[in-house]
């Protein structure tokens, strides 16, 4: 129970349906969709597409999505990979010859074909109840009428605006200026695109004038994209992967998403008695950071598309791998080079959730990668292009080497938590590379420390990013000093770490408890 003398949020309780998103308008629309007879999938699609206008720096129809679905009345979990592929003409050798050592993140070469629209159409047809026209109607309305820019969105927008180029400046600035809190953001041309999708399904996006606009715009920017690349786009149902954490089952999607990284990190932490350490102490933050270093190093070595030569999902999920890596962690001292230490071990890589009255559960994440993606947009309709190709490597022979028709490593990962085969919690943590660490931090807060759901979401976070230990201001200064003494290079991040959304399903009563991260503008709503 939180201290009601102090600022904070209570969990939101409901017996019917529940949605937790990063924007109140999206949560409201999701609940309305269920109230008018729709199910969790209708609600998730309606909320997700609307978020492209509430938080256009985070997501949009030019992006990708991944989803986990537990159908009503069933215990099985279905996974869907809605990530697009690189155009057939992408060539790593050409980029290396042009003196690139990493993927040029803000160029047409980093733009993969958007997969989200195909996934929305498939999910609606296979699992929805009201149909795509109904699910898209709120987003079409608000794209025209406008959405007031929220505080966190305005903060992110101002940071990314200098990187916007060409048509993206025309469509994602308001009267040529960065929108402030409360400014109405409208996208009437994208409303036209959504109407075409509502009428014609995926053909309204991947064929005809919308596809022409995207392909012509990308080729003018130096891309190799073709209409055939867009027409060939298709999502895939995939089998989820999972791992045990002290009797709880963490369920993730397989690569090309990085969910296996979260499972590996949880398996490493499982080798330590985390619950005996102070939850906001330096020792816990240190061990978690070291586990993250090793898990992310393994991700970078082996993770790519599941069938790519050299990809080793079994190695990432192995308890033996986790035990060996855990043995490399010094509880008192930060490691300098996880790659060097782990060489012997590796010899032989915007979120929302909805639960409906029938207990269908959807865990869905939808993104354009960096803030405003590639910072490029199509000339006619203003579709912001993701830069998921930045997830490729240019290392020759690596399983995740850039190449035509391939899917890059993805950071976005929806998750679910089960116990004894029963779903307890669909959840996710936004925040790019932080996401696996965020999944494990939330899991540990709940399991190791018995925190209440909103408390577990609110709690301060830390993350080792590229050799810098980012420690949120919620930690006392004494913890930062102790981490420095352990050898970490400590900084306070400019942007808060991640943004979690979660719904807990009481296994005995069916009561729904929703939590939404105060680091974002959103909320949980139930009915």
Number of C-alpha atoms within 10 A of each C-alpha: 10 13 7 9 6 7 7 13 16 16 21 21 19 17 15 18 26 32 36 34 33 30 23 19 20 32 30 19 22 34 29 16 24 27 16 9 10 20 28 33 33 27 32 35 28 28 33 33 25 31 29 26 27 31 25 23 26 26 31 31 29 26 29 31 32 28 26 29 26 21 18 17 9 11 13 14 17 16 23 22 24 27 31 31 25 26 26 15 15 22 17 23 16 10 17 15 9 9 9 13 13 16 21 16 20 22 20 24 29 26 31 31 31 30 25 28 30 25 27 29 19 20 21 19 15 11 17 21 18 19 16 22 19 16 29 23 18 19 28 26 14 20 23 17 14 18 21 20 22 21 14 18 22 19 15 16 23 13 12 16 20 11 14 21 15 13 19 22 21 16 24 28 15 15 10 10 12 18 22 18 14 12 15 15 24 20 22 19 17 24 20 16 20 24 19 19 22 21 13 13 20 20 17 19 25 26 16 13 15 22 21 18 18 28 23 18 20 23 14 12 16 11 20 20 24 19 16 14 22 24 16 12 21 19 22 14 14 14 15 19 18 22 21 17 21 12 11 16 21 24 25 27 26 24 30 27 25 26 28 31 32 30 30 31 28 28 28 28 23 19 15 15 10 19 14 10 15 12 18 16 16 22 20 19 25 26 22 24 24 27 26 27 25 26 30 23 21 25 24 19 17 22 30 32 23 17 12 18 13 17 22 21 21 10 19 25 20 14 19 14 19 25 17 16 26 22 10 16 21 13 13 14 17 21 20 13 12 21 17 10 15 17 12 11 16 17 6 6 27 30 30 35 36 36 33 25 19 13 22 20 30 31 29 27 27 29 33 30 26 20 22 29 30 28 28 28 29 24 19 17 20 23 25 30 31 33 31 31 32 26 22 25 22 21 15 12 11 19 25 28 22 29 21 16 18 22 28 29 26 26 22 32 33 33 29 27 22 18 15 9 11 14 23 20 24 27 30 29 30 29 23 17 16 20 25 30 29 24 27 24 25 24 22 22 20 16 16 19 16 13 19 16 23 25 21 21 27 19 17 18 21 27 27 23 13 8 14 14 23 23 24 20 15 13 17 14 10 11 16 24 13 16 22 17 14 18 15 22 15 20 17 16 15 8 13 18 22 21 25 31 31 31 31 22 22 13 12 6 8 15 15 27 26 30 31 30 26 19 16 20 20 24 24 29 26 24 17
